[in-house]
Amino acid sequence: MPVLTLEQRQFFADNGYLVIHNLFDLELINQIKEAIFSIFNGQHTGIRHRSEIQRPDGTVLTNIQQLYRAHPVLSQFIKHPYMGSIASALMDDTPEVRLWHDTLIYKEKLEGGAVPWHQDYYLLQHVAPADIVTGWIALSKSNEESGCLYVVPGSHKWGLMPSHALNNIGPDSERFLKRSVHEALRPLIVKQPLVLEPGDVSFHHCLTIHGSYQNRSDYPRLGYIQHYFPAHLRRVAVSGLDYAQAYEVTVPTGELVRGDAFPLVWSATPNENHTDTDILC
């Protein structure tokens, strides 16, 4: 079981992201890719959402959510103790980690579209506090040429910006950074690429500003993403902005977020977790 060092914990606290290399071996990565491609090619049903997002420059971005519901390999993998234990550590050692949802972001070679700069929490304001963490698993090479994830270090300390990428999908992919980030903070913007090999994993805070550019390489870029939340997350009322229905949040305002839509994937109680022998390879 991986244990984060004090230096890694402090790096995440300071920067809002953390990269861990070689977390998974290629045998497991290939099993995950095989399962995901079977869903991608329409061999399984049960996913919540799939979209082929057309960009103004002619590129396309594929987004599929709730893949774990569609394939037994992924329904096992979401409970892998490596991911859950790291997520717990990055969420102040929460005793329980639940999955908000999983996502595939697929960028075809040469024409895979960008993901505009944004903060994940903009769409999650109906729950609080903003302690949600995302794990980004590289299933292929992810670098500047192939459209890797970029983060703005330290931006998780800036609070929630007044706008979101959904309002900024257009020819100007930098619009969020130019207009939505408070003017006083713009000189602090640094675009840090997260260069990953298959089996590497990055984690980022839900307020960390991040995005990615077009895939200009001659191979597809695949990222398998898992959004985690801690035991203390509650439903809150948000005037004029409520994505609760889309994300299947049915608990009353003020209650802890629970239910079958948000599976428990890691617990500090050992018998609640999978053992290593339960996890595929």
Secondary structure, DSSP 8 states (H G I E B T S, - for coil): -----HHHHHHHHHHSEEEETT-S-HHHHHHHHHHHHHHHTT-----SEEEEEE-TTS-EEEEEE-GGGT-HHHHHHTT-HHHHHHHHHHTTT-SEEEEEEEEEEEE-TTTB--EEEE-GGGGGTTEESS--EEEEEESS-BSTTTT-EEE-TTGGGS---S--GGG--SS-TTHIIIIIS-GGGGGG---EE--B-TT-EEEEETTS-EEE--B-SSS-EEEEEEEEEETT-EE---TT---TTTTT--S-TTSB--STTS-EEEESSGGGS--GGGS--
